[in-house]
Amino acid sequence: MSLLSFNELLQLVEQGVITDVPYEHINAASIDVRLGSDILIERACNRSVSLRDRENLVMESFSLDNSGYRLDPGEFILAHTLEKFNLPNDICAEFKLKSSVARIGCAHLLAGHCDPGWHGSALTLELQNVTRHHSIILRPGDRIGQMLFYRVSPVPADRSYRALGRYNGDTSVQQAKVNPEGGEQ
């Protein structure tokens, strides 16, 4: 497995593996991604959710505009990237927050791995304000993070995320999807 660098990243953009990427967002070994306009905001309720059954949280849809959304201390939301991804069967990707975003207390909750074959989709982000005393204003188009891309041995088509994944084609923010038999895929 090898981390891709600038020239290879530029080729991925030119091939449509990642779309809607301005040239200046291609870095030495990553591509900056921006916050999309739709978020889901966790709402107060008195219920538990099952890890096994992947029940969804009680969330409210909100569309970001230039005034933004105020993410208060401790608050959790789901958001998405503006960029869309079409990973071939020999490329996987990983999301990382930009360091400047982390330094103001915005955390991403570590579900940023993208398997080979994931396609036609924006990345859903799990964001939380981990500060105790400061709100964070989130606006559409904010550079929220960066994607690292790795070349791997080609995955057989029947084992690719294209064949097995449940989050292909999701162009906006999504909660957990559940198998009909129960549990997440």
Secondary structure, 3 states (H helix, E strand, C coil): CEECCHHHHHHHHHCCCEECCCHHHECCCCEEEEECCEEEEECCCCCCCCCCCCCCCCEEEEECCCCCEEECCCCEEEEEEEEEEECCCCEEEEEEECHHHHCCCEEECCCCEECCCCEEEEEEEEEEECCCCCCEEECCCCEEEEEEEEECCCCCHHHCHHHHCCCCCCCCCCCCCCCCCCCCC
